[in-house]
Amino acid sequence: MNVQKIFDRLHEDKKNSELGIICGELEEQGYKVMLDGREVTSAEIYDCDHEDLEDKVGPVNVSLYKNGSLEQEFTLEFVGDHEVVIERKIE
């Protein structure tokens, strides 16, 4: 995952949903995205199909899959307007 691309996209697009922007960038990087255990797409986020995730207070658990295999897990926590903290999930 290229984290810098996520930060760049958030900086460039101040109008759209932060979660939608992040999902869109991850999809462009070739990942299927699961948020809090649900497979989601950026289109679904933009269509307000997952408003509960958009309104969530606290970290969102992210799992990235490529070719059917789990590649990475981490959390996202929004700390300001289009500002996010990304932390590797350690278990």
Secondary structure by P-SEA (a helix, b strand, c coil): ccaaaaaaaaaacccccaaaaaaaaaaaaccccccccccccaaaaaacccccccccccbbbbbbbccccccccbbbbbccccbbbbbcccc
